[in-house]
Amino acid sequence: MARSIGDLAATILHSPGTQKSNRRTGQPVRRNSYAVGERERRLWRPIADGKCRNARRWIGAVMRAARRFERESMEAGKRNGALGHIGLEVLEELFRLVDYRTGRLDPAVATIAANIRRSYKAVHAALKRLAAAGFLEWIRRTEQTDNEGEFGPQVRQISNAYGFRLPKRVAKMVRQILGNAPPPQDALWRRDEHAAETNAMLLSVSAVEAFDASIDVDGELGTALRNLAQAVDNANFLEGENPGAKG
């Protein structure tokens, strides 16, 4: 007997092999949400090596770098940069909540807001800024309820799963803070400039001046050492290399 298209469609939708992927529960879940336990492993990783001391050291370095990132991204006349002061508070709170050993991090936005005494709206906006700047990413999640719908168990939205990320600039700052990378070129330049200035200063000082400034010896030994310094200056003067010569 011939069957209508409607009958065939109903059979397909209610068949056991297609029930899960085609069910409609009517629950208010967000687009691009995933079942709990399905994708968290893509985000959650141990902090540092999972050891408390190392994790805290790494987190401290990240927060220092994040504050510098915030200052450097702040435009003239503006009170906030790319993260904002609430963004820094949220990031610090997430570091407080994360499980160092597993990297698990899935607090509700309302929980974060209550902990740092900010509004839900302010925390939600801060999370978006952290993600846009490259510090954070998340996945939306759902879980099954005990209620049976027309096509199977109904689902509900639950808290997001979060994972930390670092922008390249910030990752470089963190390595420098932790001492695992060479200093940047501007730091090398400042170091070389300081060394050159120090060397120039030393060359401009006579042996006697250096003796008077750095050696405090009385009596015959002091007199002998100062005479030796004077002899060095005299020798340099005769050779035309007196560093303390004036005029």
C-alpha positions, 0 to 999 in steps of 0.5 A: 500500500502506498504511504504518504510523504507525511507518514514516511517523515513521521516514521523517520523522525520516530525511528530509534536510529534518528531520534537523538539527532532529530529530537525537538525538545522546545527548551530554551538552549543557545545555538552551538551548544554541546552536551556536557562532557563532549568537548571540555577536553579541548579547553581544559588543561592543567595549569602549569604542570598542575602543581599548586606552587608552579600554577600560582607562579604562572598565574601571577606572571599572567596577571602582571602581563595582563595589567601591562597589556591593559595599560598599553592598550589604553587610549589617551583620555580613556579609563579602560583599555582592551580588558577594562578593570572589571575584565582584570577582576574577572580574569583574576577570579577565574584563576582563583576558581580553576582546578590547577590539576585538571584545568576544569573551569565552569562557573556560572556568570552569576557566580562570578558576578556575586564573588567579585560584587559586580553586575551580571551584565558587567561580568558578561561584557568583561568575559566577551572582552577577555575572549576578544583579546585572546585571553579566554575561550568557552563552549556553551553546554547543555545537559539532559533533564529527567523530563521526557519530551516527544522525541526523547529526554529534554535538555537545558542550558548549563554554565559554559566551560572556559579555557585560558589562552594567551595572546602572543604578546602576553605569552612573551611577557609571561616567559620574560617574567618567569625568566624562560626567555631572553629580554626583548630588544628594547631591554637589551638596548637599555642595558647596553646604554646603562653599561656605556654610561657607566663606563664613560663615567669611570673613564672621566674619573681620575684614580685619585677621585675614584680612591677618595670616593670608594676607599676609606683607609686611614693611616700609613696604608691609606696614604700609600694607596692614595700616593699609588693612585696619584702615581697612576694619574701622573703616568696617564697624564704623561702619556696624554691619557689623563681621564681626570684632566680638565680643559 
